[in-house]
Amino acid sequence: MAQGGAIRAGIGGWTFEPWEGTFYPDDLPKKRQLEYASRQLTTIEVNGTYYGSQKPATFAKWASEVPEGFVFSLKGNRFVTNRRFLAEAGESIERFLTQGITELGPHLGPILWQFAPTKKFDPDDFEAFLKLLPEKQDGLKLRHTVEVRHPSFAVPEFVALARKHGVAITYAEHFEYPEIADITADFVYARLQKGKDEITTGYPAEALDRWAERAKIWADGSSPDDLPYADADNPAPKEPRDVFVYFIHEGKVRAPNAAQALMERIAGIKTV
């Protein structure tokens, strides 16, 4: 991976009771869970920022507890994305970005803007939204990714808009929502949501093997040939990209195991 982008795999949040005694040691205090999780994984997606704001001191505290190279992705606030006209979201975006997220410094990863399954693709309104997403905040580079959940987005026009504005389309492996693997930014963001708690590693070994290979392909700058594309005739330029893979939602109890197993495969240390 010396010439490719960095690959990170992680989970959603770090507070989840079923992880106590499974992922977390029995005697680990709750206040040390982030410290522990950030040394077993390389990234965590924060869901709490979707529901409410945090204080600058909170972001600074998170940053102080994690090691060098670890990053948080933050889910954008719901007041930004859950509205009829996205073009009117400017004030809410500013409020989100100025709550203190830059206290994370180099630990700030992508910002995920997630849309409801009922939100349809309106080219003009969606481009107006993309234009509202700044490239920097307080001098810190920002990376944006959008997770859309309505089939109307699976069209070349959406891919072109996202690519024009350098915003990543989240590849969401899901049982119901459309899967769009087109690369539109200088990084790749994937949310894998088909895990199973009854499988120790969340996903079967063969599936983890395939995802490890796809992550390597993404990091090297290419596109896997076994994923669905909305505009397969116009692939992204080949260039190294950072890759973020999260095991989310389904199979949550085993999500930490899945992330660790994926990273072991990427490092060539497959143990499961």
N, C-alpha and C positions, 0 to 999 in steps of 0.2 A: 504493500500500500504506500510505499515511499513517494510515488509520483501521483497518487490518487488523492481524493478528498478524504477527510476523516469520517469514519463511521461510528455512530453512537446508537446504542439501543437502551431503551428504558421503559418506564411505566407511567401511569397516571397517578400523581400524588404520592405521598409516603405514609399517610395515616389511614390504615385499614385494619380493623380488628383481626380478621382471619390471618393476617400476616404475622401476628404476634405468636411466637412459638413455632412458626413455619419458616418464614423468611427472616424474621427478627429472632435473636436469641431470647429465651424465656425471661432472663433476668435483665434485659435491656430496658432502661427507663424510656418512657415516651418522648421525653425532651431530647433524647439522643438518636431518635429514629432517622432523622434527616442525615445526621453525621454518618450513621452506619450505612444507610441506603446509598448515599453518594459515593461510598467507597466500594460498593458491590456493583454499581451500575454507572453509566456514563452520562445519563441525562434523565430528567423527570419532567413530565408535562403537568403544569399546575392548573387544575380545574377551578380552584376557588376564585381566581380572578375573573371568571366568567360571571359569577353571581354577585360579586361586590368588590369594592376597592380595598387596598391595603395601605398601610402607612409606610413612608420611606424607611423608617427604622426596621420594619419587618423585612423588607427586601435586603437591607444591609445585614441583618442578622442571618438570613438564609445564605447570603454570599460568604459570610464569615465561617460557616459550618461545613462548607464543601471544599474538596481539594482542587488544585489547579487542573484545568482542562474540563471540569464538569460544567454542564450548562442546564439551565432551566428553559423550557419553552413555556410561554404564557398563553392561556386561552383568553382572547379578547372579550371584553364585557358584552353581555347579551343585549344591552341597550343600544349597542352599535349595530348589531346584525338583525335583531328582531324588530324590524320596522318596515312599514310599507314602502317608503322611499329611501333608499340607501344614500342618495345624494344629499340627504339632510342629516347625515350622521357626523358631520364635521366636529361639532361641539362635544359629542360623546367620545369620539376618537381622541380629541385633545385631552379630555378629562382622564381617559384611561392612560395615555402616554405620560401625563404629568403627575401621576399619583406617586411616583418615586421608583419606577421600574429600573431607571438607569443606575440606581444604587447597586444593582447586581453587577455592573461593570462587565468584565469579560465573561461572566457566568450567564449573561443574557443571551438566550438562543432565539429561535423564531417565535413570532407571535402568530397564533392560530386564530383566524376569524371563521367561526363555525356558523353555518346557516341552517335554518329549519327545513325539514323535508318538504314543506309546503311552499318554500320560496322558489319561484320560477325564474328562469333566465330572462332578464330584460337587458339587452345589450347596452342601451344608452344609460340606464340607471346604474348598471353594474360598473360601467367604465367610470361614471362619475364617482362611485365609491372608491375605485382603485386609485383615482387621482388624489383622493384625500389621504392616502397612506404615505406618510413622509419617509424619506430614506434615512433620516437621522433624528435623534432626540438627544438634546444636551451634548451634541458632538459624538454620540455613540451610534454606530451603524445599526439600522434596524433591518430585519428580514421578516417578510410577511408571507403567510400561506393561507389559502382559503379552502375550507372544506364545504363543498356544496352537496346537497342531498336530493335534488330533484333531477329527474332524467332529462329535462330540457337543457341542462348544462353540458350534456355529452355531445357537443357539436364543435366543429372547427372554429367557429366564431368566438366561442368562449376561450379556447386555447390561445387564439391569436391575441385576444385582449390581455389575458394574463401574461403572456410572453412580452407584449409591448410594454407593460408596466413592471416587468421583472418580479412578479408575484408568483409564488409556487402554487400549483394545484395539489392539494393533499391527496395522496393515493390512499383511499379508504377501502380496505378490504372488509366488506360488510355483507350480511345476508340479504339486505333489502335495498340499500342505496347504490347508485351507479358507481362503478369503479373507473376512474379516469387516470391513466398512467402517464399522460403527456408531460414532459419536462418543460417548464416555462421559466425557471429561475436558475440561479447559480448554486442551488441546493435542492435536495429532494427530501420530502417529508411524507412518511408513511405511517398510517394507523392501522394496525392489524387487529381485527375485531371478530375473529372466528375461533378463538381459543376455547379449550374445554378444561374445566377443573379436574375432571377424572384422569387427565393425562398429566403425569408428573411435570413434564416440561411445557405444559400449556398447548403446544402444537406437537403433532407426530414428528419423529426424527426426520422423515423424508421431507416434510414441509419446511422444517427448519433448515435443512440442507439447501432447498430451493431458495428460501429467502436470503440465506447467507450469500448464495451465488448472485442473486439479483442485487443485493446491497453492494457487492464488489463491482458489479457491472455499472451501477449508478455512480459509484465513487470514481471509477476510471473514466467516466464521461460518456458512456453509451446508454442505450435503453434496452432492457430485457425484451426478448422477442416473444415471451409467453404471457404478456399482460395486455389488457384491453386499452385501446387508444381512441380518442375522439377525432384525432387528425393524424392518422398513421402515415399519410403521404408527406407530412412536413415535420420530420423529427428535429429535435433540438441539436444545435452544434455540439460536436464532441469536445468536451473539456472537463477536467476533474471537478467534482462537486462533493461538498459535504453531504452526508446522509444521516437522517434522523429517523429511527424506527421505534415505534411505541406499541407495546402490547396493551390494549385497552379493552375495557368493557367485558366482553365474554371471556370466561376463563380467568377472571381477575385474580382469584386466589393463587393461580400458578403463574401470573404475569412476570414476577421477578425471576422465576426459574427460566421462563421462556427467553427473557432478555439476556440472561447470563449464558444460556445455551447457545443463543445466536452469536454472541460475541466470542464464545469459545470456538465456534466454527470459523468465524472470520479470522481469528488469530491462528487457526490451524491446530487447535487443541481440542478437537471434538471428543468429549468424554461420555456423551449420552446418545 
